[in-house]
Amino acid sequence: MRLISINVLRSGMIVGRTIWNEAGHPLLQKGVVVTDRILLRLKQLNIKYVYIEDSISYGIEIEETVKPTVRNQVVNKITQSFQSVKGAKPEQASFVLEQQSKAIGTIVEDLLSSILDSEEILTVLTDAYLYDEYLYQHSFQVTLYSLAIAKEMGYSYEDLRLIGIGAMLHDVGKLLIPTDLLLKPGRLTNEEFEVMKNHARYGFDLLRNLHSISLLVAHCAFQHHERIDGSGYPRGLVDFEIHPFAKIIGVADVFDAVTSNRVYREKLLPSQGMAIIEAGSGTIFSPRVVEALRKSVVHYPNGTILLLSDGRRGVVFKQNVEQPDRPFVRIFEEDDEILNATYEINLTEVPSLLIDKVEMDYITPVE
């Protein structure tokens, strides 16, 4: 299967991967033939990319680190935990969160098991899922990215657990931000952004007095928007003043934000999100954390069409654990001609061959 933009999806194409709704139920099953009605519905739901089955990507499989069934269960548990806090009065929210802390810890331990059991680099396929509430999906994905980064950096199991809980709760202060502000369909004004920035302090205040959660978790919520050059908020801390866990979660938070759909901005591909993170390495982000992210997450998901520097086109069919930005590619086109027989190359073995472009809008002549 391969990944294409909704802009070039056409009636008659075959869905290659199930799309799930916020309740964890299949919205569109793998194997369904796309119709005009289905295409219109996908556009209404703001789906940007769809996996399809075709001849050039035959046999290519896309597997997430966390299986869809587990993901759905986890996001539902996060939703339940957070909604119980959201419905409470500010003075009662910490008490409610204390009651939810055991469930949150269990969620993190389950995700940690998935990360530790996998020898592959982390794959997160956000467009295979739909969720009405961005906060819950974001909390899940930031936890995955944070755990993958921390694993790559060699942290102990206990530190990984604390980082996971800190990542899961990094945005908990947003539960005290007005909903209309969180869901505003456009960029915030300066005044609105000042209100939004309060979520870091709100999160710290909610978490710091909980007996069942480490104070380090509270500092993750407080510091995940701080930057090593002092340009972050809420306190403008610099490098040595920011806790290492918060540096990890801060990078994971931005990476997920730019690679997920938002009401005011379309998602970027993982390779594009990685380029943004790398551009901030050493200025706003810790270079060590950025390098760990680079090594631990998929840059070009299986099924992605790549245009190479010599004009050849291929589809990613396998990840390279040692060098994630140089995957294995199945070449299907040379000199603008579709090959009768494809062949495969490992980009690490051809260092002079560069990736010129990710082509989500590419369609073969027969399409």
Backbone torsions as a table, in degrees:
resi	resn	phi	psi	omega
1	MET	NA	158.1	177.5
2	ARG	-137.9	163.4	-174.0
3	LEU	-101.7	124.7	178.9
4	ILE	-130.3	159.0	176.9
5	SER	-71.8	146.5	176.1
6	ILE	-59.8	-22.4	-178.6
7	ASN	-65.2	-25.8	-179.0
8	VAL	-113.1	5.8	175.5
9	LEU	-68.7	134.7	-176.8
10	ARG	-130.5	155.9	173.5
11	SER	-56.9	139.2	-179.8
12	GLY	100.1	-20.8	176.3
13	MET	-71.4	154.7	-175.8
14	ILE	-106.1	127.0	179.5
15	VAL	-66.1	128.4	-175.6
16	GLY	-96.0	-16.2	-176.9
17	ARG	-148.0	136.8	-178.0
18	THR	-63.1	138.1	172.7
19	ILE	-103.6	131.3	-175.4
20	TRP	-107.7	151.3	174.2
21	ASN	-96.3	-176.9	-173.4
22	GLU	-68.5	-17.1	179.2
23	ALA	-89.4	0.8	-179.1
24	GLY	81.8	17.7	178.1
25	HIS	-104.6	146.7	-179.0
26	PRO	-67.5	124.5	177.2
27	LEU	-86.5	-39.2	179.4
28	LEU	-144.2	117.4	-172.8
29	GLN	-80.6	148.3	171.2
30	LYS	-55.9	137.7	177.8
31	GLY	95.2	-10.8	179.4
32	VAL	-71.0	140.1	175.9
33	VAL	-84.7	127.7	-177.6
34	VAL	-68.6	134.4	174.0
35	THR	-116.6	170.8	177.4
36	ASP	-60.4	-37.5	-179.9
37	ARG	-65.5	-44.0	178.2
38	ILE	-63.2	-42.8	-179.6
39	LEU	-60.9	-43.8	178.8
40	LEU	-62.5	-42.3	-178.8
41	ARG	-64.5	-41.8	179.1
42	LEU	-61.7	-40.0	177.9
43	LYS	-66.7	-38.7	177.6
44	GLN	-63.0	-32.9	-179.6
45	LEU	-85.1	2.5	175.8
46	ASN	67.6	27.0	174.0
47	ILE	-69.8	133.3	-176.8
48	LYS	-102.3	-35.3	-177.0
49	TYR	-133.3	147.8	179.4
50	VAL	-136.3	141.6	173.6
51	TYR	-86.7	132.1	177.2
52	ILE	-124.6	158.9	173.7
53	GLU	-96.9	132.9	173.2
54	ASP	-155.8	177.6	-172.8
55	SER	-69.3	-37.3	-175.8
56	ILE	-73.1	-18.5	-179.4
57	SER	-114.4	17.7	-177.5
58	TYR	-56.7	132.1	176.3
59	GLY	85.5	-8.0	179.1
60	ILE	-78.9	125.8	-178.8
61	GLU	-110.4	148.5	178.5
62	ILE	-121.9	114.1	-178.8
63	GLU	-120.2	130.7	174.6
64	GLU	-82.2	154.3	176.3
65	THR	-61.8	-41.0	176.3
66	VAL	-104.6	122.3	-176.1
67	LYS	-61.6	149.6	-178.0
68	PRO	-53.3	-40.6	-179.4
69	THR	-63.9	-41.2	178.3
70	VAL	-66.7	-44.4	179.5
71	ARG	-56.5	-48.1	-179.0
72	ASN	-60.1	-42.6	179.2
73	GLN	-63.2	-43.9	-178.0
74	VAL	-64.8	-46.8	-179.1
75	VAL	-63.7	-36.9	176.3
76	ASN	-63.5	-39.9	178.5
77	LYS	-66.9	-41.2	177.3
78	ILE	-61.2	-43.8	-179.9
79	THR	-59.2	-47.1	-179.7
80	GLN	-61.6	-44.4	-179.0
81	SER	-64.1	-46.4	-177.0
82	PHE	-70.2	-37.5	-178.9
83	GLN	-66.8	-31.0	177.2
84	SER	-66.6	-33.1	176.6
85	VAL	-75.3	-40.5	-177.2
86	LYS	-62.0	-33.7	-178.7
87	GLY	-80.9	-6.4	-177.2
88	ALA	-88.7	156.9	173.2
89	LYS	-71.6	152.1	-176.8
90	PRO	-50.2	-39.9	-177.6
91	GLU	-74.3	-15.6	179.3
92	GLN	-102.1	-11.4	-172.6
93	ALA	-60.4	-41.1	-179.7
94	SER	-63.5	-38.8	178.8
95	PHE	-63.2	-44.3	179.0
96	VAL	-64.4	-41.0	179.7
97	LEU	-64.2	-36.9	176.4
98	GLU	-58.3	-41.1	179.8
99	GLN	-67.3	-29.3	-178.2
100	GLN	-88.1	-8.5	-171.1
101	SER	-62.3	-36.9	-179.9
102	LYS	-64.9	-42.6	179.5
103	ALA	-64.1	-39.6	179.4
104	ILE	-65.3	-42.1	177.6
105	GLY	-61.1	-40.2	178.6
106	THR	-64.9	-41.1	177.9
107	ILE	-58.5	-47.4	-178.0
108	VAL	-63.5	-42.1	179.9
109	GLU	-63.7	-37.3	177.4
110	ASP	-66.0	-42.9	178.2
111	LEU	-65.8	-38.9	179.5
112	LEU	-61.9	-38.8	177.5
113	SER	-61.2	-40.9	179.0
114	SER	-63.7	-40.7	-179.3
115	ILE	-67.8	-45.4	-176.4
116	LEU	-71.0	-29.9	-178.7
117	ASP	-78.3	-16.4	-176.5
118	SER	-96.0	132.1	175.9
119	GLU	-94.3	-3.2	-179.7
120	GLU	-87.6	163.0	174.0
121	ILE	-75.0	155.8	-171.0
122	LEU	-68.2	128.4	175.2
123	THR	-118.6	123.1	176.9
124	VAL	-126.6	119.7	-176.1
125	LEU	-108.8	86.0	-172.9
126	THR	-69.6	-26.5	-176.1
127	ASP	-83.5	-1.0	174.5
128	ALA	-86.5	4.7	-174.9
129	TYR	-138.9	151.7	174.5
130	LEU	-126.0	132.3	175.1
131	TYR	-137.2	134.6	-179.8
132	ASP	-68.5	-32.4	-175.5
133	GLU	-107.7	107.3	-178.2
134	TYR	-59.8	-36.6	-174.1
135	LEU	-56.5	-41.7	-175.7
136	TYR	-71.2	-45.1	177.5
137	GLN	-63.4	-42.5	179.9
138	HIS	-61.6	-43.4	-179.8
139	SER	-61.7	-40.2	177.5
140	PHE	-62.4	-48.7	-174.3
141	GLN	-72.1	-36.6	176.3
142	VAL	-63.7	-35.5	176.8
143	THR	-63.3	-44.8	178.5
144	LEU	-60.9	-48.2	-179.1
145	TYR	-63.8	-41.2	-179.3
146	SER	-63.6	-43.1	179.3
147	LEU	-65.4	-39.1	179.0
148	ALA	-65.0	-42.3	178.2
149	ILE	-62.9	-48.8	-176.7
150	ALA	-65.4	-36.3	175.4
151	LYS	-61.4	-45.9	178.9
152	GLU	-61.3	-32.7	-178.5
153	MET	-82.4	-5.1	173.3
154	GLY	85.6	23.3	179.6
155	TYR	-69.6	154.3	178.9
156	SER	-71.5	166.8	-179.6
157	TYR	-59.3	-43.9	-178.2
158	GLU	-64.9	-40.3	176.3
159	ASP	-65.3	-40.9	176.9
160	LEU	-59.1	-40.7	179.4
161	ARG	-63.7	-44.0	179.2
162	LEU	-66.5	-40.6	177.4
163	ILE	-62.6	-41.0	178.7
164	GLY	-63.0	-43.2	178.2
165	ILE	-66.7	-40.8	177.4
166	GLY	-61.3	-39.8	178.6
167	ALA	-68.6	-41.6	179.8
168	MET	-60.9	-34.5	-175.1
169	LEU	-106.4	10.9	-173.2
170	HIS	-61.9	-30.4	-177.9
171	ASP	-106.9	17.3	-175.4
172	VAL	-60.5	-26.8	177.9
173	GLY	-63.4	-19.9	178.4
174	LYS	-67.8	-16.5	176.7
175	LEU	-66.6	-16.9	179.1
176	LEU	-102.4	3.9	176.0
177	ILE	-91.1	139.9	178.9
178	PRO	-52.8	133.9	-176.2
179	THR	-59.5	-38.4	-178.3
180	ASP	-64.1	-27.1	177.6
181	LEU	-75.8	-41.1	179.5
182	LEU	-63.3	-35.3	-174.3
183	LEU	-104.8	15.6	-178.9
184	LYS	-59.6	126.9	-179.0
185	PRO	-81.7	64.4	-178.8
186	GLY	165.7	170.9	-179.5
187	ARG	-69.7	148.3	-179.0
188	LEU	-76.4	148.1	171.2
189	THR	-72.8	169.6	178.6
190	ASN	-58.6	-40.8	-179.4
191	GLU	-66.8	-41.7	179.4
192	GLU	-67.0	-37.5	178.9
193	PHE	-64.9	-36.2	176.8
194	GLU	-61.9	-37.6	176.3
195	VAL	-67.4	-44.1	-179.0
196	MET	-61.6	-38.8	-179.0
197	LYS	-59.8	-21.3	179.8
198	ASN	-65.2	-15.7	-175.9
199	HIS	-62.4	-28.8	179.4
200	ALA	-65.6	-44.1	178.7
201	ARG	-71.6	-39.3	177.5
202	TYR	-58.7	-43.0	179.8
203	GLY	-62.4	-42.3	177.9
204	PHE	-60.8	-44.7	-179.2
205	ASP	-65.6	-35.3	178.4
206	LEU	-67.8	-34.6	-169.7
207	LEU	-98.2	-25.1	-167.1
208	ARG	-68.0	-23.1	-177.8
209	ASN	-103.0	8.0	179.8
210	LEU	-76.6	130.9	-178.7
211	HIS	-74.9	-27.0	-173.6
212	SER	-90.8	-3.3	-177.2
213	ILE	-128.1	134.4	-178.8
214	SER	-61.0	147.6	176.2
215	LEU	-62.0	-25.6	176.8
216	LEU	-60.0	-34.9	178.6
217	VAL	-64.1	-41.2	177.9
218	ALA	-62.2	-38.6	179.8
219	HIS	-70.9	-27.1	174.0
220	CYS	-63.2	-43.9	177.3
221	ALA	-65.0	-38.7	-177.0
222	PHE	-70.5	-34.5	-167.8
223	GLN	-112.2	3.0	-172.8
224	HIS	-69.8	-11.8	174.3
225	HIS	-104.6	7.0	174.2
226	GLU	-77.9	151.0	-178.5
227	ARG	-128.8	149.0	-168.9
228	ILE	-66.2	-17.9	177.5
229	ASP	-92.0	4.8	178.6
230	GLY	86.9	5.3	-176.1
231	SER	-87.0	-1.2	-177.0
232	GLY	-86.3	-168.8	179.5
233	TYR	-141.6	161.8	12.2
234	PRO	-90.9	-9.8	-172.7
235	ARG	-114.0	-1.8	-179.9
236	GLY	65.0	39.0	-180.0
237	LEU	-68.4	155.0	175.7
238	VAL	-109.6	176.2	-169.9
239	ASP	-37.3	-64.7	-172.6
240	PHE	-69.7	-14.7	-179.4
241	GLU	-87.2	-12.8	-176.9
242	ILE	-94.8	130.4	-179.6
243	HIS	-64.6	139.9	-179.7
244	PRO	-53.9	-35.7	178.8
245	PHE	-63.5	-40.9	-179.5
246	ALA	-67.2	-32.9	176.7
247	LYS	-63.4	-41.0	178.9
248	ILE	-64.0	-49.5	-177.2
249	ILE	-66.5	-33.8	177.8
250	GLY	-61.9	-42.1	177.7
251	VAL	-68.2	-45.5	178.9
252	ALA	-60.5	-39.2	-179.7
253	ASP	-61.7	-47.7	-179.4
254	VAL	-67.9	-42.5	-179.3
255	PHE	-59.4	-45.3	179.4
256	ASP	-68.8	-37.9	-179.1
257	ALA	-60.1	-42.2	-176.3
258	VAL	-81.7	-18.0	-179.6
259	THR	-103.6	13.7	177.0
260	SER	-123.0	151.1	176.7
261	ASN	-67.5	137.3	174.0
262	ARG	-126.6	162.6	-177.5
263	VAL	-64.1	-23.0	-175.5
264	TYR	-112.0	-0.1	-175.4
265	ARG	-159.5	138.4	176.3
266	GLU	-74.8	153.1	-179.6
267	LYS	-68.2	154.3	171.1
268	LEU	-100.6	159.1	173.2
269	LEU	-72.6	157.6	-179.2
270	PRO	-53.6	-40.4	179.9
271	SER	-64.7	-35.2	178.2
272	GLN	-71.7	-40.3	177.2
273	GLY	-63.9	-38.8	178.7
274	MET	-64.4	-36.8	179.1
275	ALA	-63.6	-37.9	178.1
276	ILE	-65.4	-44.4	179.5
277	ILE	-62.9	-45.2	-178.9
278	GLU	-64.5	-31.2	178.0
279	ALA	-65.5	-24.2	179.2
280	GLY	-97.0	2.0	-178.4
281	SER	-65.6	127.3	178.5
282	GLY	88.2	-13.6	177.1
283	THR	-109.7	-59.6	178.4
284	ILE	-109.3	-22.1	179.8
285	PHE	-117.5	147.9	175.9
286	SER	-63.6	124.9	178.9
287	PRO	-57.1	-36.6	-179.3
288	ARG	-64.8	-39.5	178.8
289	VAL	-69.7	-42.5	179.4
290	VAL	-60.6	-43.6	179.5
291	GLU	-64.0	-37.5	178.2
292	ALA	-66.5	-38.5	176.0
293	LEU	-63.3	-44.6	-179.0
294	ARG	-57.4	-37.7	-176.6
295	LYS	-83.0	-16.5	-168.3
296	SER	-111.7	-6.4	-179.3
297	VAL	-124.6	154.8	178.1
298	VAL	-70.0	130.4	176.2
299	HIS	-90.8	-43.6	-178.0
300	TYR	-125.2	99.1	-176.7
301	PRO	-58.6	150.5	173.5
302	ASN	-52.2	138.5	-179.0
303	GLY	92.5	1.4	179.0
304	THR	-86.2	133.2	177.0
305	ILE	-84.3	129.5	179.7
306	LEU	-119.5	136.5	168.9
307	LEU	-97.7	121.2	-176.8
308	LEU	-92.3	163.5	-172.5
309	SER	-65.5	-18.5	178.3
310	ASP	-96.1	9.5	176.7
311	GLY	93.1	-10.1	178.5
312	ARG	-74.1	151.4	174.4
313	ARG	-116.7	144.8	178.3
314	GLY	-150.7	169.9	178.3
315	VAL	-120.0	133.4	179.4
316	VAL	-66.0	126.4	-179.3
317	PHE	-119.0	-11.7	-177.9
318	LYS	-158.8	145.6	179.8
319	GLN	-89.6	152.0	176.6
320	ASN	-105.9	104.7	-174.9
321	VAL	-60.2	-36.8	-177.3
322	GLU	-75.0	-29.1	-177.6
323	GLN	-144.8	83.5	-172.3
324	PRO	-59.9	-23.1	-179.8
325	ASP	-87.6	7.7	177.9
326	ARG	-131.6	73.8	-174.5
327	PRO	-76.5	176.7	171.9
328	PHE	-84.6	134.8	-173.8
329	VAL	-126.7	135.9	173.5
330	ARG	-94.0	112.3	-178.4
331	ILE	-80.8	125.7	-179.7
332	PHE	-124.5	-5.5	-178.4
333	GLU	-144.2	133.8	174.6
334	GLU	-134.7	138.3	178.6
335	ASP	51.4	40.8	178.5
336	ASP	61.8	22.8	178.1
337	GLU	-121.6	131.1	176.3
338	ILE	-71.1	129.3	-178.0
339	LEU	-76.5	145.7	174.9
340	ASN	-70.0	-31.3	179.5
341	ALA	-133.9	124.8	179.3
342	THR	-79.4	164.2	173.2
343	TYR	-146.1	163.8	-170.6
344	GLU	-119.0	143.4	177.4
345	ILE	-132.6	151.9	173.4
346	ASN	-103.4	113.7	-174.5
347	LEU	-62.5	-22.2	177.6
348	THR	-68.0	-22.8	-179.0
349	GLU	-87.3	-6.5	179.2
350	VAL	-129.5	72.2	-173.9
351	PRO	-59.9	-23.9	-179.7
352	SER	-78.0	-15.0	-178.0
353	LEU	-88.0	118.2	-175.9
354	LEU	-105.8	160.6	174.0
355	ILE	-92.4	110.9	-178.6
356	ASP	-79.2	-37.3	-170.7
357	LYS	-162.9	144.9	168.1
358	VAL	-94.6	124.1	-173.1
359	GLU	-110.1	86.9	179.3
360	MET	-77.0	-19.0	-179.0
361	ASP	-97.7	7.7	-177.6
362	TYR	-71.9	135.1	171.3
363	ILE	-131.4	146.1	178.9
364	THR	-76.4	159.6	-179.6
365	PRO	-53.0	-35.7	-178.2
366	VAL	-73.3	-16.3	179.2
367	GLU	-85.0	NA	NA
